Amino acid sequence: MELSNDFKSALRHFVYYYTNGTLQYVIDDNELLKNINYREDLKDEASLVEQAFAIFANNIKMDESGKVLNFNHAMKRAAQWIRFVCREKDDTYQVEPEFENWEVELY
């Protein structure tokens, strides 16, 4: 089975928003990544970025034809991970709801 064009588009857009620093503007939550320079914070943390992409991919849901059904949700879950790992020492941010094992699985 090949990846659907809709999934390829969703992945491309997620990568685009992540790499140009505009993820916070497309997740329907203006506060989650506010004042967090995640690209700078994670530039030397490949495994943390890998985890964000895994969370995005693990959360994507598609119908039988490959149409992505929850693009914003998958991006927001990845953004929650980014927010969590980029928090300052005194920051008490917690992911809600907490990540389930299947969401953070690396394949």
N, C-alpha and C positions, 0 to 999 in steps of 0.2 A: 504494500500500500504506500502510496506517495502522500506527502504532506499536502494539504489543500492550499490553494492560493490564498484563501481567507486567513489560514493560520500563518502562512509565510508573511502576509501583509501585517498581521498582528505582531509577529515577532520583529519584523523590520521596524515597525513604529515604536515598539517598546525600546529597542536598541537605540533608535534615533532620539527619543525623549530622554533616555538615560544619559547618552553620551553628550548631548548638548545642554544638559542641566535643566530641562524643562519638565521633568516628570511631575513635579508638584502642581503644574498647571492643568494636567489632564486626568488627574485621579479623583476629581470631585471632592478634594479635601485640601483647601489652601493652607491649612495650618500644619499638616503632618511633616512636611519637609521645609517649612519656613525657616530661613536663616541657616540652613544646613548646606554646606558646600560638599556634598557627598562625593562629587568627582575628585576633588582634592583629597578628601579624607580617605578615600578608597583606592587611590591611584597605585598604591603599593601593596594592596590587599586583594590579590587575585582570588583567593579562596572565598572571601566575603562577597565579591562581585559574582563569582560562580554560584554561590548560594542564592543570591537575589534572582539570577536567571533561572535557576532550578525551581524556585518558588513560583515565579511567573509561569513557567512551562507546566508545572504540576497542577496549577490551579486552572489552567485553560480548559474549558468545556466546549465541545463541538457537537453539532447534530450529525446525523448519518451522512450528510453530504459534505461535511467538513467545515460548515459555517460556524465561526466562533460566536459563542453565545454570551460570554462574560468577560470581554476584554478589559473593561474598567476594573472589575473585581480582581482579576489576575494582576494587573498593574498595581492596584492598591496594596495587595498582600505583599508584593515585592517591595513596594515603597515602605511598608511597615517594617520589614526586615532592615532596609537601609537606614531608616530612622533609628531603629533599635541599636544597630551596631555603630552608628555615628553619634550617639548621645554623649554628652559630657559627663564627668564623674558625678556631679550633683544632680543630674537629670534623672527623674524617676519614671521616665516613659516606659510603659509596658505595652506589649502587643495585645490587642483585644479584637477578637478572641485569640488566645494563645495558639501558636502553630501546632498543628497535629503532625504526627510522624510522617504521614504520606506527603505533606506539603514540603518538607525539607529534604526528602529523599534525593540522593544524587544517583543518577543512573550511568 
